[in-house]
Amino acid sequence: MKKTTCELLELLKTTANLETYMDSSSEDLIEKIPLSDYLNTLIGERDLKKSTIINHSGLDRSYAYQIFDGQRMPTRDKVLALCLSMKLSIEETQQLLKHTGYPPLYAKFKQDSIILFGLEHSLSVLEVNELLYELKESILT
């Protein structure tokens, strides 16, 4: 059974040897995956087209292709724009963020709450940006 973050933290605090902790927790630790690999896997699994995703994302076309090719590392907001344009669920978005080294969306942050709402209601990037602007938050693209 997978350990929770709290359980891992307690184990880490009480373990005298880091190697022991790593051995006992290896199955519970999140492996970091390059963003381009993760995005391309999702595209393949969902039979999506990069050109469609890019058109809906609001990102510059050449910049977005560089993200998919692993040549550019975008900001978290640009990654979220891609998640919205791919119509990912909240859970899929959180997994993508965690596995690629970005902090997950946190409902206590106003901007993150708006994005979570957009994901839950399958809003477009444009619609989410309009909500962000109306509520005086930074837009994604």
C-alpha positions in Angstrom: 0.0 0.0 0.0 1.3 3.5 -0.9 2.5 5.7 1.9 1.0 9.2 2.2 3.1 12.3 2.1 2.7 12.6 5.8 3.8 9.0 6.4 6.8 9.5 4.2 7.8 12.7 6.1 7.5 10.9 9.5 9.6 8.0 8.2 12.2 10.5 6.9 12.3 12.2 10.3 12.8 9.0 12.2 15.2 7.3 9.9 18.9 7.7 10.8 20.2 6.6 7.4 19.0 8.1 4.1 19.8 4.9 2.2 17.4 3.0 4.5 14.7 5.5 3.8 15.3 5.5 0.1 15.2 1.6 0.0 12.0 1.5 2.1 10.2 4.3 0.2 11.4 3.8 -3.4 7.9 2.7 -4.6 6.3 5.7 -3.0 8.5 8.4 -4.4 7.4 10.3 -7.5 9.8 9.9 -10.4 10.5 13.1 -12.3 9.8 12.8 -16.0 10.8 15.3 -18.7 7.8 17.5 -19.6 8.1 16.8 -23.3 8.0 13.0 -22.7 5.0 13.3 -20.5 3.1 15.5 -22.9 3.9 13.3 -25.9 2.8 10.2 -24.0 -0.6 11.9 -23.3 -0.9 13.0 -26.9 -0.3 9.4 -28.0 -2.7 7.9 -25.5 -5.5 10.4 -26.4 -4.9 10.4 -30.1 -4.6 14.2 -30.1 -2.9 16.5 -32.6 -0.1 18.9 -31.5 -1.4 21.5 -33.9 -4.9 21.5 -32.3 -3.5 21.6 -28.8 -1.2 24.5 -29.7 -4.0 26.4 -31.5 -6.2 26.1 -28.3 -3.4 26.9 -25.9 -2.8 30.5 -26.8 1.0 29.8 -27.0 3.2 30.9 -29.9 3.3 28.1 -32.4 7.1 27.8 -32.7 7.5 28.1 -28.9 5.0 25.4 -28.3 6.6 23.0 -30.7 9.9 23.6 -28.9 8.2 22.5 -25.7 6.9 19.3 -27.3 10.4 18.7 -28.7 12.1 19.2 -25.2 14.0 22.3 -26.4 12.2 24.7 -24.1 11.1 24.4 -20.5 8.0 26.6 -20.1 6.6 28.2 -16.9 4.0 26.4 -14.9 1.3 28.8 -16.3 2.2 27.8 -19.8 2.1 24.1 -18.8 -1.4 24.7 -17.4 -2.5 26.3 -20.6 -1.4 23.1 -22.4 -3.3 21.0 -19.8 -6.5 23.1 -20.4 -6.1 22.9 -24.2 -5.7 19.1 -23.9 -8.9 18.9 -21.8 -7.1 17.1 -19.0 -8.9 16.3 -15.8 -7.8 17.8 -12.5 -6.2 14.5 -11.5 -4.3 14.2 -14.8 -3.1 17.8 -14.5 -2.0 17.3 -10.9 -0.1 14.2 -12.0 1.6 16.0 -14.9 2.6 18.8 -12.6 4.1 16.5 -10.0 5.9 14.3 -12.4 7.5 17.2 -14.2 8.6 19.0 -11.1 6.0 21.8 -10.8 4.0 22.3 -7.7 0.4 20.9 -8.0 -2.5 23.2 -8.1 -3.5 24.4 -4.6 -7.1 25.4 -4.0 -6.2 27.9 -1.3 -4.4 30.0 -4.0 -6.9 32.3 -5.8 -5.3 31.8 -9.2 -5.1 28.0 -8.7 -8.7 27.9 -7.7 -9.8 29.6 -10.9 -7.7 27.1 -12.9 -9.1 24.2 -11.0 -12.6 25.5 -11.8 -11.7 25.7 -15.4 -10.4 22.2 -15.5 -13.4 20.8 -13.7 -15.8 22.6 -16.1 -13.7 21.9 -19.3 -13.3 25.6 -20.0 -10.9 26.8 -22.7 -7.7 28.7 -22.1 -9.4 31.8 -23.3 -12.3 31.4 -20.9 -10.0 30.7 -18.0 -7.9 33.7 -18.9 -11.0 35.9 -18.9 -11.9 34.7 -15.4 -8.4 35.3 -14.2 -8.4 38.8 -15.7 -11.9 39.6 -14.2 -10.7 38.5 -10.8 -7.4 40.5 -11.1 -5.1 37.4 -11.4 -2.3 36.8 -13.8 -3.5 35.2 -17.1 -1.8 32.0 -18.3 -0.6 33.1 -21.8 
